[in-house]
Amino acid sequence: MPEQILIVVDEALRDWAERAPYLSRLWTCRNAVREALAAEIRRVRLARLAAGEAGEGR
């Protein structure tokens, strides 16, 4: 769920940045959202890995 929100925000910022590329705060925000999305993806992958390893022990 959090990754879906981050994806929507990233897309909105991308569209906005295309219309106003001179606003550096947009790029700063978009970069922060992209970093947050990458961190969330890593978190989900680690959680899936941990869940998979926990299931193997049964």
C-alpha distance matrix in Angstrom:
0.0 3.8 5.4 5.2 6.7 8.9 10.0 11.1 12.8 14.4 15.7 17.1 18.7 20.1 21.7 23.0 24.4 26.2 28.0 28.8 29.0 31.4 28.9 28.2 25.7 23.4 23.7 23.2 19.9 18.8 19.8 18.0 14.7 15.5 16.4 13.2 11.3 14.0 13.7 10.0 11.1 14.1 12.4 10.6 14.0 15.9 14.1 14.8 18.2 18.9 17.9 20.2 22.9 22.8 23.2 26.2 28.2 28.6
3.8 0.0 3.8 5.4 5.2 6.3 8.7 10.1 10.7 12.2 14.4 15.5 16.5 18.2 20.2 21.1 22.2 24.4 26.1 26.5 26.5 28.7 26.1 25.1 22.4 20.4 20.7 19.8 16.6 15.8 16.6 14.4 11.3 12.6 13.1 9.7 8.5 11.5 10.9 7.6 9.8 12.5 11.0 10.3 13.8 15.4 14.2 15.6 18.6 19.2 18.9 21.3 23.7 23.8 24.7 27.5 29.3 30.2
5.4 3.8 0.0 3.8 5.4 5.0 6.1 8.7 9.8 10.3 12.2 14.2 15.1 16.1 18.3 19.7 20.5 22.3 24.5 25.1 24.8 27.2 25.0 23.9 21.8 19.4 19.2 18.8 15.9 14.2 14.9 13.4 10.1 10.3 11.3 8.6 6.0 8.9 9.4 6.3 7.3 10.7 10.3 9.2 12.1 14.4 13.9 14.7 17.6 18.9 18.8 20.7 23.2 23.8 24.6 27.0 29.2 30.2
5.2 5.4 3.8 0.0 3.8 5.4 5.1 6.3 8.7 9.8 10.7 12.4 14.2 15.2 16.7 18.4 19.7 21.3 23.2 24.2 24.3 27.1 24.9 24.4 22.3 19.5 19.7 19.9 16.7 14.9 16.4 15.4 11.7 12.1 14.0 11.6 8.9 12.0 13.1 10.1 10.6 14.2 13.9 12.3 15.0 17.7 16.9 17.2 20.3 21.7 21.2 22.9 25.7 26.2 26.5 29.1 31.5 32.2
6.7 5.2 5.4 3.8 0.0 3.8 5.4 5.2 6.2 8.5 10.0 10.6 12.3 14.1 15.5 16.5 18.1 20.1 21.5 22.3 22.7 25.1 22.6 22.2 19.7 17.1 17.9 17.8 14.3 13.1 15.0 13.6 10.0 11.6 13.5 10.8 9.2 12.9 13.5 10.9 12.5 15.8 15.2 14.4 17.5 19.6 18.9 19.8 22.8 23.9 23.6 25.6 28.2 28.5 29.2 31.9 34.0 34.7
8.9 6.3 5.0 5.4 3.8 0.0 3.8 5.5 5.1 6.0 8.5 9.8 10.4 12.0 14.2 15.1 15.9 18.1 20.0 20.4 20.3 22.6 20.2 19.4 17.1 14.7 14.8 14.6 11.4 9.9 11.4 10.1 6.4 7.8 9.8 7.5 5.9 9.7 10.8 9.0 10.6 13.7 13.8 13.7 16.3 18.4 18.4 19.5 22.1 23.4 23.6 25.5 27.8 28.5 29.4 31.8 34.0 35.1
10.0 8.7 6.1 5.1 5.4 3.8 0.0 3.8 5.5 5.0 6.2 8.6 9.9 10.4 12.3 14.2 15.0 16.5 18.7 19.7 19.5 22.4 20.5 20.0 18.3 15.3 15.2 15.8 13.0 10.5 12.2 12.1 8.4 8.4 11.3 10.0 7.2 10.4 12.5 10.8 11.1 14.6 15.3 14.6 16.6 19.4 19.5 19.9 22.5 24.3 24.4 25.8 28.4 29.4 29.9 32.1 34.6 35.7
11.1 10.1 8.7 6.3 5.2 5.5 3.8 0.0 3.8 5.4 5.1 6.2 8.6 9.8 10.7 12.3 14.1 15.5 17.1 18.3 18.9 21.7 19.7 19.8 17.9 14.7 15.5 16.5 13.3 11.2 13.9 13.7 10.0 11.0 14.1 12.6 10.6 14.0 15.8 14.0 14.7 18.2 18.6 17.7 20.1 22.8 22.5 23.0 25.8 27.4 27.2 28.8 31.5 32.2 32.7 35.1 37.5 38.3
12.8 10.7 9.8 8.7 6.2 5.1 5.5 3.8 0.0 3.8 5.4 5.1 6.1 8.5 9.9 10.4 12.0 14.2 15.5 16.1 16.6 19.0 16.6 16.6 14.3 11.4 12.5 13.1 9.7 8.2 11.2 10.8 7.4 9.4 12.4 11.0 10.0 13.5 15.1 13.9 15.3 18.4 18.8 18.7 21.2 23.4 23.4 24.4 27.0 28.4 28.6 30.4 32.8 33.5 34.4 36.8 39.0 40.0
14.4 12.2 10.3 9.8 8.5 6.0 5.0 5.4 3.8 0.0 3.8 5.4 5.1 6.0 8.6 9.8 10.2 12.2 14.4 14.9 14.6 17.3 15.5 15.1 13.5 10.3 10.4 11.5 8.8 6.1 8.7 9.4 6.2 6.8 10.3 10.1 8.7 11.6 13.9 13.4 14.2 17.2 18.3 18.3 20.2 22.6 23.2 24.0 26.3 28.0 28.5 29.9 32.3 33.4 34.3 36.3 38.7 40.0
15.7 14.4 12.2 10.7 10.0 8.5 6.2 5.1 5.4 3.8 0.0 3.8 5.4 5.0 6.2 8.6 9.7 10.7 12.7 14.2 14.4 17.6 16.2 16.6 15.5 11.9 12.2 14.2 11.8 8.9 11.8 13.0 10.0 10.1 13.8 13.7 11.8 14.5 17.1 16.3 16.5 19.8 21.0 20.5 22.2 25.0 25.5 25.8 28.2 30.2 30.4 31.6 34.2 35.4 35.9 38.0 40.6 41.7
17.1 15.5 14.2 12.4 10.6 9.8 8.6 6.2 5.1 5.4 3.8 0.0 3.8 5.4 5.2 6.2 8.5 10.0 11.0 12.3 13.3 16.1 14.4 15.3 13.8 10.3 11.8 13.7 11.0 9.1 12.7 13.5 10.8 12.1 15.6 15.1 14.0 17.0 19.2 18.4 19.2 22.4 23.2 23.0 25.1 27.6 27.9 28.5 31.0 32.8 32.9 34.4 36.9 37.9 38.5 40.8 43.2 44.2
18.7 16.5 15.1 14.2 12.3 10.4 9.9 8.6 6.1 5.1 5.4 3.8 0.0 3.8 5.4 5.0 5.9 8.5 9.9 10.1 10.5 13.1 11.1 11.6 10.3 6.6 8.0 10.1 7.8 5.9 9.6 10.9 9.0 10.3 13.6 13.8 13.4 16.0 18.2 18.1 19.1 21.9 23.0 23.3 25.2 27.5 28.2 29.1 31.3 33.0 33.5 35.0 37.3 38.4 39.3 41.4 43.8 45.1
20.1 18.2 16.1 15.2 14.1 12.0 10.4 9.8 8.5 6.0 5.0 5.4 3.8 0.0 3.8 5.4 5.1 6.2 8.8 9.9 9.5 12.8 11.9 12.5 12.2 8.5 8.5 11.5 10.1 7.2 10.1 12.4 10.7 10.6 14.2 15.1 14.0 16.1 18.9 19.0 19.3 22.1 23.7 23.8 25.2 27.8 28.8 29.3 31.3 33.4 34.0 35.1 37.4 38.9 39.6 41.5 44.0 45.4
21.7 20.2 18.3 16.7 15.5 14.2 12.3 10.7 9.9 8.6 6.2 5.2 5.4 3.8 0.0 3.8 5.5 5.2 6.7 8.9 9.8 13.2 12.6 14.1 14.0 10.2 11.3 14.3 12.8 10.5 13.8 15.8 13.9 14.2 17.8 18.4 17.2 19.5 22.3 22.0 22.3 25.3 26.7 26.5 28.1 30.9 31.5 31.9 34.1 36.2 36.6 37.7 40.2 41.5 42.0 44.0 46.7 47.8
23.0 21.1 19.7 18.4 16.5 15.1 14.2 12.3 10.4 9.8 8.6 6.2 5.0 5.4 3.8 0.0 3.8 5.4 5.2 6.2 8.0 10.7 9.5 11.5 11.1 7.7 9.7 12.6 11.2 9.9 13.4 15.1 13.8 14.9 18.2 18.7 18.3 20.7 23.1 23.0 23.8 26.7 27.9 28.1 29.9 32.3 33.0 33.8 36.0 37.8 38.3 39.6 42.0 43.2 44.0 46.1 48.5 49.7
24.4 22.2 20.5 19.7 18.1 15.9 15.0 14.1 12.0 10.2 9.7 8.5 5.9 5.1 5.5 3.8 0.0 3.8 5.3 5.0 4.8 8.0 7.4 8.9 9.5 6.1 7.0 10.4 10.1 8.6 11.4 13.8 13.3 13.8 16.8 18.1 17.9 19.8 22.3 22.8 23.5 26.0 27.6 28.1 29.6 31.9 33.0 33.8 35.7 37.6 38.4 39.6 41.8 43.2 44.2 46.0 48.5 50.0
26.2 24.4 22.3 21.3 20.1 18.1 16.5 15.5 14.2 12.2 10.7 10.0 8.5 6.2 5.2 5.4 3.8 0.0 3.8 5.6 5.6 9.3 10.1 11.9 13.1 9.9 10.2 13.9 13.8 11.7 14.2 17.0 16.2 16.1 19.4 20.8 20.0 21.7 24.6 25.0 25.2 27.8 29.7 29.9 31.1 33.7 34.9 35.3 37.2 39.4 40.1 41.0 43.3 44.9 45.6 47.3 50.0 51.4
28.0 26.1 24.5 23.2 21.5 20.0 18.7 17.1 15.5 14.4 12.7 11.0 9.9 8.8 6.7 5.2 5.3 3.8 0.0 3.8 6.2 8.9 9.6 12.4 13.4 10.6 12.0 15.4 15.1 13.9 16.7 19.1 18.3 18.8 22.1 23.2 22.7 24.7 27.3 27.6 28.1 30.8 32.4 32.6 34.1 36.6 37.5 38.1 40.1 42.2 42.8 43.9 46.3 47.7 48.4 50.3 52.8 54.2
28.8 26.5 25.1 24.2 22.3 20.4 19.7 18.3 16.1 14.9 14.2 12.3 10.1 9.9 8.9 6.2 5.0 5.6 3.8 0.0 3.8 5.4 5.9 9.1 10.4 8.4 10.0 13.1 13.4 12.9 15.5 17.7 17.6 18.5 21.2 22.5 22.6 24.5 26.9 27.5 28.4 30.8 32.3 32.9 34.5 36.7 37.8 38.7 40.6 42.4 43.3 44.5 46.7 48.1 49.0 50.9 53.3 54.8
29.0 26.5 24.8 24.3 22.7 20.3 19.5 18.9 16.6 14.6 14.4 13.3 10.5 9.5 9.8 8.0 4.8 5.6 6.2 3.8 0.0 3.8 5.5 7.4 9.7 7.9 8.0 11.4 12.6 11.7 13.5 16.3 16.7 16.9 19.5 21.3 21.5 22.9 25.4 26.4 27.1 29.1 31.0 31.9 33.1 35.2 36.6 37.5 39.1 41.1 42.2 43.3 45.3 46.9 48.0 49.6 52.0 53.8
31.4 28.7 27.2 27.1 25.1 22.6 22.4 21.7 19.0 17.3 17.6 16.1 13.1 12.8 13.2 10.7 8.0 9.3 8.9 5.4 3.8 0.0 3.8 6.0 8.9 8.6 9.0 11.6 13.4 13.5 14.9 17.4 18.4 19.0 21.1 23.0 23.7 25.0 27.2 28.5 29.4 31.3 33.0 34.2 35.5 37.3 38.8 40.0 41.5 43.3 44.5 45.8 47.6 49.1 50.4 52.1 54.4 56.2
28.9 26.1 25.0 24.9 22.6 20.2 20.5 19.7 16.6 15.5 16.2 14.4 11.1 11.9 12.6 9.5 7.4 10.1 9.6 5.9 5.5 3.8 0.0 3.8 5.5 5.6 7.2 9.1 10.4 11.3 13.1 14.9 16.0 17.2 19.1 20.6 21.6 23.3 25.0 26.3 27.6 29.4 30.8 32.1 33.7 35.4 36.7 38.1 39.7 41.2 42.5 44.0 45.7 47.0 48.5 50.3 52.4 54.2
28.2 25.1 23.9 24.4 22.2 19.4 20.0 19.8 16.6 15.1 16.6 15.3 11.6 12.5 14.1 11.5 8.9 11.9 12.4 9.1 7.4 6.0 3.8 0.0 3.8 5.3 5.2 6.2 8.7 9.8 10.6 12.4 14.2 15.3 16.6 18.4 19.9 21.1 22.7 24.3 25.7 27.2 28.6 30.3 31.7 33.2 34.6 36.2 37.6 39.0 40.5 42.0 43.6 44.9 46.6 48.3 50.3 52.2
25.7 22.4 21.8 22.3 19.7 17.1 18.3 17.9 14.3 13.5 15.5 13.8 10.3 12.2 14.0 11.1 9.5 13.1 13.4 10.4 9.7 8.9 5.5 3.8 0.0 3.8 5.4 4.9 6.0 8.4 9.7 10.4 12.1 14.0 15.2 16.3 18.1 19.8 21.0 22.3 24.2 25.7 26.7 28.4 30.2 31.5 32.6 34.5 36.0 37.2 38.6 40.4 41.9 43.0 44.7 46.6 48.4 50.3
23.4 20.4 19.4 19.5 17.1 14.7 15.3 14.7 11.4 10.3 11.9 10.3 6.6 8.5 10.2 7.7 6.1 9.9 10.6 8.4 7.9 8.6 5.6 5.3 3.8 0.0 3.8 5.4 5.1 6.0 8.5 9.8 10.4 12.1 14.1 15.2 16.2 18.2 19.8 20.8 22.3 24.2 25.4 26.6 28.4 30.1 31.2 32.7 34.4 35.8 37.0 38.6 40.4 41.6 43.0 44.9 47.0 48.7
23.7 20.7 19.2 19.7 17.9 14.8 15.2 15.5 12.5 10.4 12.2 11.8 8.0 8.5 11.3 9.7 7.0 10.2 12.0 10.0 8.0 9.0 7.2 5.2 5.4 3.8 0.0 3.8 5.4 5.0 6.0 8.5 9.7 10.3 12.1 14.0 15.0 16.3 18.2 19.7 20.8 22.4 24.1 25.5 26.8 28.5 30.0 31.3 32.8 34.4 35.8 37.2 38.8 40.3 41.7 43.4 45.5 47.4
23.2 19.8 18.8 19.9 17.8 14.6 15.8 16.5 13.1 11.5 14.2 13.7 10.1 11.5 14.3 12.6 10.4 13.9 15.4 13.1 11.4 11.6 9.1 6.2 4.9 5.4 3.8 0.0 3.8 5.5 5.2 6.3 8.7 10.0 10.7 12.4 14.3 15.4 16.6 18.4 20.1 21.3 22.6 24.5 25.9 27.2 28.6 30.4 31.7 33.0 34.6 36.2 37.6 38.9 40.7 42.4 44.2 46.2
19.9 16.6 15.9 16.7 14.3 11.4 13.0 13.3 9.7 8.8 11.8 11.0 7.8 10.1 12.8 11.2 10.1 13.8 15.1 13.4 12.6 13.4 10.4 8.7 6.0 5.1 5.4 3.8 0.0 3.8 5.4 5.1 6.2 8.6 9.9 10.5 12.2 14.2 15.3 16.3 18.3 20.0 20.8 22.4 24.3 25.7 26.7 28.5 30.2 31.3 32.6 34.4 36.0 37.1 38.7 40.7 42.5 44.3
18.8 15.8 14.2 14.9 13.1 9.9 10.5 11.2 8.2 6.1 8.9 9.1 5.9 7.2 10.5 9.9 8.6 11.7 13.9 12.9 11.7 13.5 11.3 9.8 8.4 6.0 5.0 5.5 3.8 0.0 3.8 5.4 5.0 6.1 8.6 9.7 10.3 12.2 14.1 15.1 16.3 18.3 19.7 20.9 22.5 24.3 25.5 26.8 28.5 30.0 31.2 32.7 34.5 35.8 37.2 39.0 41.2 42.9
19.8 16.6 14.9 16.4 15.0 11.4 12.2 13.9 11.2 8.7 11.8 12.7 9.6 10.1 13.8 13.4 11.4 14.2 16.7 15.5 13.5 14.9 13.1 10.6 9.7 8.5 6.0 5.2 5.4 3.8 0.0 3.8 5.4 5.0 6.2 8.6 9.7 10.5 12.3 14.2 15.3 16.6 18.3 20.0 21.1 22.6 24.3 25.8 27.0 28.6 30.1 31.5 33.0 34.5 36.1 37.7 39.7 41.8
18.0 14.4 13.4 15.4 13.6 10.1 12.1 13.7 10.8 9.4 13.0 13.5 10.9 12.4 15.8 15.1 13.8 17.0 19.1 17.7 16.3 17.4 14.9 12.4 10.4 9.8 8.5 6.3 5.1 5.4 3.8 0.0 3.8 5.4 5.1 6.2 8.6 9.9 10.5 12.3 14.2 15.4 16.4 18.4 20.0 21.1 22.4 24.4 25.7 26.8 28.4 30.2 31.5 32.7 34.5 36.3 38.1 40.0
14.7 11.3 10.1 11.7 10.0 6.4 8.4 10.0 7.4 6.2 10.0 10.8 9.0 10.7 13.9 13.8 13.3 16.2 18.3 17.6 16.7 18.4 16.0 14.2 12.1 10.4 9.7 8.7 6.2 5.0 5.4 3.8 0.0 3.8 5.4 5.0 6.1 8.6 9.7 10.3 12.2 14.2 15.0 16.3 18.3 19.8 20.8 22.4 24.2 25.4 26.6 28.3 30.1 31.2 32.6 34.6 36.6 38.3
15.5 12.6 10.3 12.1 11.6 7.8 8.4 11.0 9.4 6.8 10.1 12.1 10.3 10.6 14.2 14.9 13.8 16.1 18.8 18.5 16.9 19.0 17.2 15.3 14.0 12.1 10.3 10.0 8.6 6.1 5.0 5.4 3.8 0.0 3.8 5.4 5.0 6.2 8.6 9.8 10.5 12.4 14.1 15.3 16.5 18.4 19.9 21.1 22.5 24.3 25.6 26.9 28.6 30.1 31.5 33.2 35.3 37.2
16.4 13.1 11.3 14.0 13.5 9.8 11.3 14.1 12.4 10.3 13.8 15.6 13.6 14.2 17.8 18.2 16.8 19.4 22.1 21.2 19.5 21.1 19.1 16.6 15.2 14.1 12.1 10.7 9.9 8.6 6.2 5.1 5.4 3.8 0.0 3.8 5.4 5.1 6.2 8.6 9.9 10.6 12.3 14.3 15.4 16.6 18.3 20.0 21.1 22.5 24.3 25.7 27.0 28.5 30.3 31.8 33.7 35.8
13.2 9.7 8.6 11.6 10.8 7.5 10.0 12.6 11.0 10.1 13.7 15.1 13.8 15.1 18.4 18.7 18.1 20.8 23.2 22.5 21.3 23.0 20.6 18.4 16.3 15.2 14.0 12.4 10.5 9.7 8.6 6.2 5.0 5.4 3.8 0.0 3.8 5.4 5.0 6.1 8.6 9.8 10.4 12.3 14.2 15.3 16.3 18.3 19.8 20.9 22.3 24.2 25.6 26.7 28.4 30.3 32.1 33.9
11.3 8.5 6.0 8.9 9.2 5.9 7.2 10.6 10.0 8.7 11.8 14.0 13.4 14.0 17.2 18.3 17.9 20.0 22.7 22.6 21.5 23.7 21.6 19.9 18.1 16.2 15.0 14.3 12.2 10.3 9.7 8.6 6.1 5.0 5.4 3.8 0.0 3.8 5.4 5.0 6.2 8.6 9.7 10.5 12.3 14.2 15.2 16.5 18.3 19.8 20.9 22.4 24.3 25.5 26.8 28.7 30.9 32.6
14.0 11.5 8.9 12.0 12.9 9.7 10.4 14.0 13.5 11.6 14.5 17.0 16.0 16.1 19.5 20.7 19.8 21.7 24.7 24.5 22.9 25.0 23.3 21.1 19.8 18.2 16.3 15.4 14.2 12.2 10.5 9.9 8.6 6.2 5.1 5.4 3.8 0.0 3.8 5.4 5.1 6.3 8.6 10.0 10.7 12.4 14.3 15.4 16.5 18.4 19.9 21.1 22.6 24.3 25.8 27.2 29.4 31.4
13.7 10.9 9.4 13.1 13.5 10.8 12.5 15.8 15.1 13.9 17.1 19.2 18.2 18.9 22.3 23.1 22.3 24.6 27.3 26.9 25.4 27.2 25.0 22.7 21.0 19.8 18.2 16.6 15.3 14.1 12.3 10.5 9.7 8.6 6.2 5.0 5.4 3.8 0.0 3.8 5.4 5.1 6.2 8.7 9.9 10.6 12.2 14.3 15.2 16.4 18.2 19.8 21.0 22.3 24.3 25.9 27.6 29.7
10.0 7.6 6.3 10.1 10.9 9.0 10.8 14.0 13.9 13.4 16.3 18.4 18.1 19.0 22.0 23.0 22.8 25.0 27.6 27.5 26.4 28.5 26.3 24.3 22.3 20.8 19.7 18.4 16.3 15.1 14.2 12.3 10.3 9.8 8.6 6.1 5.0 5.4 3.8 0.0 3.8 5.4 4.9 6.2 8.6 9.8 10.4 12.3 14.1 15.1 16.3 18.2 19.8 20.8 22.4 24.4 26.3 28.0
11.1 9.8 7.3 10.6 12.5 10.6 11.1 14.7 15.3 14.2 16.5 19.2 19.1 19.3 22.3 23.8 23.5 25.2 28.1 28.4 27.1 29.4 27.6 25.7 24.2 22.3 20.8 20.1 18.3 16.3 15.3 14.2 12.2 10.5 9.9 8.6 6.2 5.1 5.4 3.8 0.0 3.8 5.4 5.2 6.2 8.6 9.9 10.6 12.2 14.2 15.2 16.4 18.3 19.9 21.0 22.7 25.0 26.8
14.1 12.5 10.7 14.2 15.8 13.7 14.6 18.2 18.4 17.2 19.8 22.4 21.9 22.1 25.3 26.7 26.0 27.8 30.8 30.8 29.1 31.3 29.4 27.2 25.7 24.2 22.4 21.3 20.0 18.3 16.6 15.4 14.2 12.4 10.6 9.8 8.6 6.3 5.1 5.4 3.8 0.0 3.8 5.5 5.1 6.2 8.6 9.9 10.5 12.2 14.1 15.2 16.4 18.2 19.9 21.2 23.2 25.4
12.4 11.0 10.3 13.9 15.2 13.8 15.3 18.6 18.8 18.3 21.0 23.2 23.0 23.7 26.7 27.9 27.6 29.7 32.4 32.3 31.0 33.0 30.8 28.6 26.7 25.4 24.1 22.6 20.8 19.7 18.3 16.4 15.0 14.1 12.3 10.4 9.7 8.6 6.2 4.9 5.4 3.8 0.0 3.8 5.5 5.2 6.1 8.6 9.8 10.5 12.1 14.1 15.3 16.3 18.2 20.1 21.7 23.7
10.6 10.3 9.2 12.3 14.4 13.7 14.6 17.7 18.7 18.3 20.5 23.0 23.3 23.8 26.5 28.1 28.1 29.9 32.6 32.9 31.9 34.2 32.1 30.3 28.4 26.6 25.5 24.5 22.4 20.9 20.0 18.4 16.3 15.3 14.3 12.3 10.5 10.0 8.7 6.2 5.2 5.5 3.8 0.0 3.8 5.5 5.0 6.1 8.5 9.8 10.4 12.1 14.1 15.1 16.3 18.4 20.5 22.0
14.0 13.8 12.1 15.0 17.5 16.3 16.6 20.1 21.2 20.2 22.2 25.1 25.2 25.2 28.1 29.9 29.6 31.1 34.1 34.5 33.1 35.5 33.7 31.7 30.2 28.4 26.8 25.9 24.3 22.5 21.1 20.0 18.3 16.5 15.4 14.2 12.3 10.7 9.9 8.6 6.2 5.1 5.5 3.8 0.0 3.8 5.4 5.1 6.1 8.6 9.8 10.4 12.3 14.1 15.3 16.6 19.0 20.9
15.9 15.4 14.4 17.7 19.6 18.4 19.4 22.8 23.4 22.6 25.0 27.6 27.5 27.8 30.9 32.3 31.9 33.7 36.6 36.7 35.2 37.3 35.4 33.2 31.5 30.1 28.5 27.2 25.7 24.3 22.6 21.1 19.8 18.4 16.6 15.3 14.2 12.4 10.6 9.8 8.6 6.2 5.2 5.5 3.8 0.0 3.8 5.4 5.0 6.0 8.5 9.7 10.4 12.1 14.1 15.4 17.1 19.4
14.1 14.2 13.9 16.9 18.9 18.4 19.5 22.5 23.4 23.2 25.5 27.9 28.2 28.8 31.5 33.0 33.0 34.9 37.5 37.8 36.6 38.8 36.7 34.6 32.6 31.2 30.0 28.6 26.7 25.5 24.3 22.4 20.8 19.9 18.3 16.3 15.2 14.3 12.2 10.4 9.9 8.6 6.1 5.0 5.4 3.8 0.0 3.8 5.4 5.1 6.0 8.5 9.8 10.4 12.2 14.3 15.9 17.6
14.8 15.6 14.7 17.2 19.8 19.5 19.9 23.0 24.4 24.0 25.8 28.5 29.1 29.3 31.9 33.8 33.8 35.3 38.1 38.7 37.5 40.0 38.1 36.2 34.5 32.7 31.3 30.4 28.5 26.8 25.8 24.4 22.4 21.1 20.0 18.3 16.5 15.4 14.3 12.3 10.6 9.9 8.6 6.1 5.1 5.4 3.8 0.0 3.8 5.4 5.0 6.0 8.6 9.7 10.4 12.4 14.8 16.2
18.2 18.6 17.6 20.3 22.8 22.1 22.5 25.8 27.0 26.3 28.2 31.0 31.3 31.3 34.1 36.0 35.7 37.2 40.1 40.6 39.1 41.5 39.7 37.6 36.0 34.4 32.8 31.7 30.2 28.5 27.0 25.7 24.2 22.5 21.1 19.8 18.3 16.5 15.2 14.1 12.2 10.5 9.8 8.5 6.1 5.0 5.4 3.8 0.0 3.8 5.4 5.0 6.2 8.6 9.9 10.7 13.0 15.3
18.9 19.2 18.9 21.7 23.9 23.4 24.3 27.4 28.4 28.0 30.2 32.8 33.0 33.4 36.2 37.8 37.6 39.4 42.2 42.4 41.1 43.3 41.2 39.0 37.2 35.8 34.4 33.0 31.3 30.0 28.6 26.8 25.4 24.3 22.5 20.9 19.8 18.4 16.4 15.1 14.2 12.2 10.5 9.8 8.6 6.0 5.1 5.4 3.8 0.0 3.8 5.4 5.1 6.1 8.6 10.0 11.3 13.6
17.9 18.9 18.8 21.2 23.6 23.6 24.4 27.2 28.6 28.5 30.4 32.9 33.5 34.0 36.6 38.3 38.4 40.1 42.8 43.3 42.2 44.5 42.5 40.5 38.6 37.0 35.8 34.6 32.6 31.2 30.1 28.4 26.6 25.6 24.3 22.3 20.9 19.9 18.2 16.3 15.2 14.1 12.1 10.4 9.8 8.5 6.0 5.0 5.4 3.8 0.0 3.8 5.5 5.1 6.2 8.8 10.4 11.7
20.2 21.3 20.7 22.9 25.6 25.5 25.8 28.8 30.4 29.9 31.6 34.4 35.0 35.1 37.7 39.6 39.6 41.0 43.9 44.5 43.3 45.8 44.0 42.0 40.4 38.6 37.2 36.2 34.4 32.7 31.5 30.2 28.3 26.9 25.7 24.2 22.4 21.1 19.8 18.2 16.4 15.2 14.1 12.1 10.4 9.7 8.5 6.0 5.0 5.4 3.8 0.0 3.8 5.4 5.1 6.4 9.2 10.7
22.9 23.7 23.2 25.7 28.2 27.8 28.4 31.5 32.8 32.3 34.2 36.9 37.3 37.4 40.2 42.0 41.8 43.3 46.3 46.7 45.3 47.6 45.7 43.6 41.9 40.4 38.8 37.6 36.0 34.5 33.0 31.5 30.1 28.6 27.0 25.6 24.3 22.6 21.0 19.8 18.3 16.4 15.3 14.1 12.3 10.4 9.8 8.6 6.2 5.1 5.5 3.8 0.0 3.8 5.4 5.2 6.9 9.6
22.8 23.8 23.8 26.2 28.5 28.5 29.4 32.2 33.5 33.4 35.4 37.9 38.4 38.9 41.5 43.2 43.2 44.9 47.7 48.1 46.9 49.1 47.0 44.9 43.0 41.6 40.3 38.9 37.1 35.8 34.5 32.7 31.2 30.1 28.5 26.7 25.5 24.3 22.3 20.8 19.9 18.2 16.3 15.1 14.1 12.1 10.4 9.7 8.6 6.1 5.1 5.4 3.8 0.0 3.8 5.5 5.7 7.6
23.2 24.7 24.6 26.5 29.2 29.4 29.9 32.7 34.4 34.3 35.9 38.5 39.3 39.6 42.0 44.0 44.2 45.6 48.4 49.0 48.0 50.4 48.5 46.6 44.7 43.0 41.7 40.7 38.7 37.2 36.1 34.5 32.6 31.5 30.3 28.4 26.8 25.8 24.3 22.4 21.0 19.9 18.2 16.3 15.3 14.1 12.2 10.4 9.9 8.6 6.2 5.1 5.4 3.8 0.0 3.8 5.5 5.8
26.2 27.5 27.0 29.1 31.9 31.8 32.1 35.1 36.8 36.3 38.0 40.8 41.4 41.5 44.0 46.1 46.0 47.3 50.3 50.9 49.6 52.1 50.3 48.3 46.6 44.9 43.4 42.4 40.7 39.0 37.7 36.3 34.6 33.2 31.8 30.3 28.7 27.2 25.9 24.4 22.7 21.2 20.1 18.4 16.6 15.4 14.3 12.4 10.7 10.0 8.8 6.4 5.2 5.5 3.8 0.0 3.8 5.5
28.2 29.3 29.2 31.5 34.0 34.0 34.6 37.5 39.0 38.7 40.6 43.2 43.8 44.0 46.7 48.5 48.5 50.0 52.8 53.3 52.0 54.4 52.4 50.3 48.4 47.0 45.5 44.2 42.5 41.2 39.7 38.1 36.6 35.3 33.7 32.1 30.9 29.4 27.6 26.3 25.0 23.2 21.7 20.5 19.0 17.1 15.9 14.8 13.0 11.3 10.4 9.2 6.9 5.7 5.5 3.8 0.0 3.8
28.6 30.2 30.2 32.2 34.7 35.1 35.7 38.3 40.0 40.0 41.7 44.2 45.1 45.4 47.8 49.7 50.0 51.4 54.2 54.8 53.8 56.2 54.2 52.2 50.3 48.7 47.4 46.2 44.3 42.9 41.8 40.0 38.3 37.2 35.8 33.9 32.6 31.4 29.7 28.0 26.8 25.4 23.7 22.0 20.9 19.4 17.6 16.2 15.3 13.6 11.7 10.7 9.6 7.6 5.8 5.5 3.8 0.0
